[in-house]
């Protein structure tokens, strides 16, 4: 009897690739990073001899939504060149849980007006040419936790009008925003100016720089930051409608002490039986605090505050879309109407 023995490569080893469709029907290639825990990355591991390989066909058009989990693997990274040269893609959504974006990951996604990034991205995740040539991208919010912005990361993003740089960023490299000639608003949360070069920005003379309270003088004395058209303190804009009141929450601490045209309140007591809410006025509002605001119908400018006040507040503040259960442990949630 002749017995033929054959071997089969184990599924799920590091470097193995598989494909899966997005909700839009776009076929995406993934690479296994680990079997325990089961993690993967969007796209291929870069091998110089194989050249650039993209995660999707470069002729793909429309939206691309990457799921958080695919075939049982949690998506952790977006590999080098994953969407490079995908000139017809109009939007890309990267899921929560992704921590790293590779080199040239979105390079030359010319029609992508929005690229949604999760707050889980951190560290040296904005590397060389990550978004270079994304000519339709109008704004970008770099997640808190990112520590550096790589060389030419946003090079020639010609439609980019605003950028938000969190306090965790400690390095911004050459030409990071060079060629962004429509950039008119840069918000930098760092109290100490990050070292930049002459060519980091190419449109600073036409842009306004927003910095934390009390930091204007230091930025005005720092090379290349001082070249901005104007340097102002970071502010929030709050709009009150004809009802004369509303709710608000900011990721920043806010200072309401300088105006009586708009007032902020916390909810200090609530009677479920009657629906009665007790409001207590507050002027020093900590970050991520839910508040009730009252004033005439208008849009108000509120500066950053110290946020040192500790408040006993029954109003839950959220800054992203959040689903709350009616009963959550020992608490019952109510909608403030």
C-alpha positions, 0 to 999 in steps of 0.5 A: 500500500502506498501512503502519501503524506502531505503537509499543510501550512498552519493557518494564523502564523505571523506573516500569513495573509487573508482577505475579507470584504468591508461593509461597502464590499471592498476586498481588503488584504490583512496580515496576521501579527499574532495568533495569541492574542489573535491580531492582524494589520491592514495590508502587507508586511513591507518587503523591499524586494517585493515593492509597494503592495496595497491593502486594496486595489488602487482603482477602488472608489468611494468609502472604505470602513475597516472593521475592528475585528475581522475573521476573529483577528483584532486589527492593530495596525495599518501597514506601510503603503496600505492605501497608497495611490488609492486616488478614488477613495473618498473616505476611510474609517479606521477602527478603535483599537488600531495603534499604529499607522505605517509609512505612506499609509494614505499617501496620495489618496487624492479624493479622500475628504475625511480619514477618521482616526481612533483615539487608540493611535499613540506613540510614533504613529504618524511616520514619514509621508503618512498622509502626503498628497491627500489633496482633498483632506480639509482637517485632521485631529491628531489623537492624544497620545501621539508623540511625533509627526514624521517627515512630510507626514502631511506634505502637499495636503493642499486643502488642509485648513486646520490641524489640532496638535495634542500636548503629547506631541514632542517632535515634529519633523521636516516638512511635516506640513509643507505645501499645506498652503490653505492651512489657516488654523493650527491648534497646539496644546503643548505649553512648551513650544515643540522644536520645528524647522524653517520648512515644517510649515509653508503657510504660517504667515497666513495662519493663526496659531492657538496655544494654551493660556499664558503661553503666547509670549513663549511661542512669540519668542520661539523660532518659526512658531513666531512666524505665524500671522497671529498667536491666540489663546485656545478657545471653545465656541459654544452656540446657544439657540433660541431656547436660551439654554443647552448642554455642552462638554469640552475636552478642555477646561473652560473659564467662564469668569470673564463673561455674564452673557453666557453662564455655565451650570452643573446639576447638583441635585435631581428628583426623579419623582418630579423631574426637578433639577437643581442647577449650580453655577460654575465658572472654572469648569474641568475638562470633560465635565457636562454643563448646562449653558444659559444665554441669549441666542448667539455663538460665544467664545470661551477661553481655556481655564485652569480646571482645578475645581472639583465638582460633584456633578450629576450631568454626564459629559461626553464628547463622542457618540456614546450609548448609555444603558438606562440602568448602569450598575448602581446608577440610573441614567436620565435624558435632560430634556 
